[in-house]
Amino acid sequence: MELGKFFVLVLACILLVSGNADAKFKRGEISTEQDIAFLDQFYFQNTEDNILNYTITYPADQCCYRLVIFDESYGQWGSIRPNENRLTCRGKIDRVKDLDFKIKLTGLDPACHVITDDYGFKWLVCQGTIDFESRQRPQYYFVHLTNCRSNRKGLRNVSFSLHMTNGNNRLKEFAENQKFMMETDLAFFLGYVVMTIVATRFRCKLK
C-alpha cells in the first residue's frame, strides 16, 4: 500500500513539472514615478522562430510610450546598468540602434487601437510581435517600457503581458540556457525513485 502511494506521488510530481513548462509568459501592472520600467529578460537563440509577443495597455490620454529591448552588450545594457542613475531616459534608449527594438506605442501605430471600458474610460491597447532572427549569437535581452515625455509623472496605470518563445519545438517555452533543465531534473528524480525502491526492497528482506 505504501509503495502504491509512493508511485502516485511520483506521478503527481512529474505532472507538476510538465505543467509548469510555460516558463516565459508574464503579466503585470506598472505604476511608478520612473520614466523607464523593467518588464522581463530572456536568453534567446537567434533563429526566425524566436519571438516575443506583447500586449501593452495604458490610458489613451497619456503619451508617448515605447517598448525598448536592450541586449547584453557593453554598448547597451552592459554600460547602462552600472550608470542607471546618471543616464536620462533618452540617453538610455539612444543606446539601442536597431529600430525594431524601439517600438512606438501610440495611437498612430497600426499595432495599437483605442477601446472604451464600461465606465467610459479610453485605453490604448498595443499588440505585436518581435523576432530575433537577425542577432549574431544567443544572448540575454532585457525588455523595458519607457515614456521619456512623462514630465516626471512616470508610468501610470499600465498593464502588460509578454510571451517569449525560443524556437519551434517542444522546448520552445524555455530560454536557450534552460532548455534541458526539465530533462535533467527528471533524470535525477527518477534515479532517486529507483534507489528508493531498491533500498525499500532490501529493508523488507532484512526484516
N, C-alpha and C positions, 0 to 999 in steps of 0.2 A: 504493500500500500504506500509506504514512504517513497519507494522508487518511482511509482506512478505519479505521485505528486511532484517529485523532482523533475520528471520529464515535462510535466505541464508547465512548471516554472521556466524550464529551458526554452520551450516553445514560445511562451509569453515574452521572454527577453529578446528572442530573435525577431519576433513580430514588432516589438517596440523599436528595435534598432532600424528595421526596414522602414517602419512608418515615419521615422524622423529623417529620411534621406533628403527631403527637400530643405537643404541647409541654407539656401540663399534666397529666401523670399522674406522681405522685410516691409512692415508697415509702421508708420509712426506719425506723430504730430509735432509741430515746431512752433514755439512762441518764445522768442529770445530777443534781447536788445542788440545782439550782434548782427552784423550785416553779412555774415557767412556762417553756415552750419554744416557740420559733417554728418552725412547720412549713413554711409557704409563703405566697406572696402572689399575687394575681391582679387584673387590671383588668377588672371586669365591666360590660357593658352592662346596662341594667335592663329585662328582659322576663321573662316567666314561664318561658322556655326556658333561662334561665341558672341552672345548678345546680352544686352541689358534692356529690359522692358520697364518703362517708368510711367507713373501717373502722379502728377503734381496738381493739387487743388489749393487755390488761395482766393481771398476776396477780390472781386473784379475791379474794385476801386483802387487797388494797390498797383504799383508799378516800380520797378521792372525786374522781374526775377530771371535768373539764369541757372541752368543745371551745368555745373562745371566738373570735369573729370581730370584729375591730376594723375600722372604716372609717377613711378618711384624714383625717377632720375634726379640727379643733383640739380639740374636746371629747373625742375618743377618742385614736387613735394619734398625732395631731399634738401632743398635750400629754404623752402617756405616754413617747414615745421619748426626749425630752431629760431626762426625770426618772425613768428606769427604776430607778436605784439607790436613789431616795428613796421610791418608792411601794411599798406592800406588795402582795402578790398580790391580796388582797381589794380594795384600793384601785384596782387596775388593772381588774379585771373589773367593778367597780361603774360604770365609765365607760360600759359598754355597757348601754343602756336597753332594747333590743329583746330580749325573752326568747328569740326564735327564734334569736338569735346567741349564746346561752349555754346550750349543750346539756349536760344532765347525763348522765354515762356511768356509771350504777350498775346493779346487779342488779335494781332496781325499775323501771327504764326498759324499756318494751316493745321498744325497738330493741336491747337487749342480752340476751345469753344466755351461759350457762356451758358451756364444753367441757372435757374432760379429755384430756390428751395421753397418749402411750404410756407415760410414766413416772408416771402418776397425778397429775400436777400440774394444778390447775384454773386456767383462764384465762377472763376475761370478754371477750367479743367484742361490740363495738357497731358496728352498721352503720346508716347513714341517709342522707337527702338533705336539702339545704338549698337553697331557691330565693331569688332576689334580685329578684323582680318588684316589690316594694314600695319599692325605693330610688328616690330622686328624680332621680339623674343617674349617668352612668357614673363610677366611681371605683375606687381601689385598696381591696382588702380584705386584711387580714393575719390568717392563721389561726394560732391558738395552742392548745396543750394546757396545762391548768393543773391543779394539785392544791394548793389552799390549805390542806388539812388534812394535809399530808405530814409536819408536825412536823420540818421541815428534813431529812427523808430524801430529798426530791427526787422526781423522776420516774424510776422504775426498771423496766427490762425491758419497755418499751413499744414496740410496733410499730404502724405506721400506713400507710395508703395513702389518697391523695386523687386524685380525678379531677374536674377543673373544666372545664366546657364553657360556651361563650358563644354562645347562640342555638341554632338547629336547622337548620343548613345545612352546606355543605362546609367552611366556615371555623370551625366551632364549637370546634375544638381550640385556637384562637388567642385570646389576650386581645384586648380591643377595640382596644387601641393597637398590636396586632401583626398584624391581620387581613390586611393586604395586603403584608406583608414578603416572602412567598414569591413572589407575582406580580412584585413589583419586582425581587427578586434574579434571577429567571428572565429578566425582560426585559433587564436589564443583561448577564446571562450570554450570552443569545442574540445580543445586539448585538455582544458581544466575539467570538462564534463567526463571525458574518458578516464582521466586519472582518478576522479571521484568515484566512478563506478568500479574501477579496479580495486581501489582501497576499500570500498564497501564490501565487495565480494571476499577479499582476504580477511576482513574483520569478521564476517559471518563464518568463514571456515575455521578461524582460530577459536571462535566460541564453541 
